Amino acid sequence: MAIVRKISNDVPYRFLGGNKFRNLITGVEREVSEEVANKVFKINLDATYFCENYPMVEEFIKRLGLKIEPNDK
C-alpha cells in the first residue's frame, strides 16, 4: 500500500486500505474519512517505492523519527 505524507507536518503514514492509515513514527492507526484524507495527505511515490522494496526503511523512519520532505521544495 502507498506511503503518504501529512501535508501540515510532513509525517509519513502508510495507507492500509479502506479509510485506515498508520503513522510510521508512532505506529498509531486511525480511520480517516476520504474527504479529510484528500485534504491532509499527499501520496509520496519515492517513499512508497523504498518502503515496498526495502522493508527496513519503515523501521528507520520509526527509530529515527524521519519525516518526508515535499517533492516541490
N, C-alpha and C positions, 0 to 999 in steps of 0.2 A: 504494500500500500504506500501511498505518497507521503512524503515529508512536507509539511507546510510550516511557514513562518508566521507568527503572530505579528501583525504589522506594527502595533504600538510599542512592542518591547524586543522584537527580534528573537524571541524564544521559539525553538523548534518543537513541533508536535508531530506525532505520527497519526495519520488518518487511519482509523481502524475499521471503517465501513459504517454504513448507516449514518448515524449522527454522532459517532463516538470518536474522540481524539485523546491521545495520551501525551502529556508534557514529557519530553525526553530528558529534561533535567530532574524533575521531581518524581516522575513516574505516575502522577495523578491522572486518572482517566475521568473524562466528563462527556456528557452529551451536550451538543450544541446544535441549535436549530439550523437548518440550511440557510435561512435568511441571515442569521447572525454570522455563521461561518463564512459566507460570501463577503461580509463586510470586514471581518477581523483577520482572516487568514489568506495567505498567498502561497501557492504551490512553489516549491523550490526544486527544480529538476536536478540540479547538481547534487544537492543533499540526498535526494531520493536515490540517485544513481549510486552514490558512495555507500549509503546505508544498506541498499539491497545487495550490492556486490561485495561489500566488506563489512560484515555484521559487527565487528569490533568498533566501528565508527560510532555507533549508538552508545556503546559503553564509554568511549572517550568523551562524548557530549555530556553524558551524565556525570562522570567523575570530575571533569574539568569545568563543568557549568558553561559549556560553549554555546554561543549564540550564533545566529546566521545573519550575515550582512545582506542587505538588499542587493540585488543584481544591478540596480540602476544607479548606484553611487559612483 
